[in-house]
Amino acid sequence: MLIAADNDQILGFTAFGAEASELMAAVQVAMMAGLPYAALRAGIFAHPTAAEGLTFLLAGTPAPSQ
């Protein structure tokens, strides 16, 4: 279930079942980027298990300054 504001901002998401974590990862990235849920609907996604590699790829990058 996805909960969105009137402006299509994603406020929350939950999923249950096999491979639910793959869905969660895609929605989490969209939420962090401030994308509307429509961006997920329009997106074309590669096999999501490759996203696990981002942890290692980005491990050495500096944290953003606030």
C-alpha positions as a printed NumPy array, in Angstrom:
array([[  0.   ,   0.   ,   0.   ],
       [  1.299,   3.431,  -0.919],
       [  0.103,   6.553,   0.859],
       [  0.443,   9.816,  -1.046],
       [ -0.392,  13.455,  -0.408],
       [ -2.653,  15.492,  -2.679],
       [  0.462,  16.71 ,  -4.522],
       [  1.485,  13.059,  -5.26 ],
       [  4.343,  13.121,  -2.723],
       [  4.889,   9.652,  -1.27 ],
       [  4.181,   9.723,   2.465],
       [  4.491,   6.035,   3.228],
       [  4.663,   2.572,   1.775],
       [  4.296,  -0.976,   2.996],
       [  4.524,  -4.312,   1.243],
       [  4.143,  -7.901,   2.383],
       [  5.193, -11.047,   0.593],
       [  8.   , -12.585,  -1.381],
       [ 10.472, -10.006,  -2.712],
       [  8.695,  -7.158,  -0.871],
       [ 12.08 ,  -5.692,   0.017],
       [ 12.792,  -5.119,  -3.67 ],
       [  9.712,  -2.917,  -3.892],
       [ 10.65 ,  -1.128,  -0.681],
       [ 14.076,  -0.191,  -2.047],
       [ 12.664,   1.427,  -5.174],
       [ 10.066,   3.381,  -3.215],
       [ 12.656,   4.442,  -0.631],
       [ 14.862,   5.962,  -3.321],
       [ 11.893,   7.818,  -4.783],
       [ 10.995,   9.153,  -1.328],
       [ 14.572,  10.268,  -0.641],
       [ 14.632,  12.088,  -3.983],
       [ 11.268,  13.746,  -3.355],
       [  9.799,  12.189,  -6.484],
       [  6.035,  11.846,  -6.885],
       [  4.575,   8.352,  -7.047],
       [  3.877,   8.938, -10.725],
       [  7.641,   8.75 , -11.351],
       [  7.557,   5.142, -10.149],
       [  4.614,   4.404, -12.373],
       [  6.41 ,   5.821, -15.418],
       [  9.787,   4.265, -14.617],
       [ 11.416,   1.336, -16.343],
       [ 13.367,  -0.714, -13.822],
       [ 16.173,  -3.172, -14.372],
       [ 16.326,  -6.308, -12.257],
       [ 16.329,  -4.736,  -8.767],
       [ 18.766,  -7.07 ,  -7.032],
       [ 21.577,  -5.116,  -8.682],
       [ 20.651,  -2.229,  -6.369],
       [ 22.431,  -4.054,  -3.56 ],
       [ 25.692,  -3.191,  -5.297],
       [ 25.098,   0.514,  -4.652],
       [ 26.142,   0.011,  -1.027],
       [ 29.625,  -1.031,  -2.084],
       [ 29.852,   1.414,  -4.973],
       [ 29.007,   4.425,  -2.814],
       [ 30.764,   3.307,   0.401],
       [ 33.759,   5.595,  -0.142],
       [ 31.87 ,   8.74 ,  -1.126],
       [ 31.691,  11.658,   1.328],
       [ 28.456,  12.332,   3.161],
       [ 26.551,  15.399,   1.918],
       [ 27.097,  18.532,   3.985],
       [ 24.008,  19.951,   5.616]])
